[in-house]
Amino acid sequence: MTDPVPKTTTDPRSAPAPDDAGAGSARADVSGLTYEQARDELVTVVSRLEAGAESLEDSLALWERGEALASRCQEWLDGARERLAAVREPAVGSARGSTTAGVQDEEETR
């Protein structure tokens, strides 16, 4: 009796997705994107995945691309957060220094 399900010689999970050389290249592709470009493309990817009209392989490729885009957006947000913290830190430190100096001056006059 013949098996009705054809057997594959390769594991489909290890096959690269169509039009994609793998998750590594998907991440490399996004390295030059601005935050806005990555965010806009991520919105498109999510919309396509939510529509559910893609094949399994295409859906996996989209998912990997979406992960790469989300990581790129997070890199931009983390960088912005660090820059804001760096700008705020000296301002907070000088404000505290002024308060401390004022208290010291006040104590010295007593």
Secondary structure, 3 states (H helix, E strand, C coil): CCCCCCCCCCCHHHCCCCCCCCHHHHHHHHHHCCHHHHHHHHHHHHHHHHHCCCCHHHHHHHHHHHHHHHHHHHHHHHHHHHHHHHHHHHHHHHHHHHHHHHHHHHHHHC
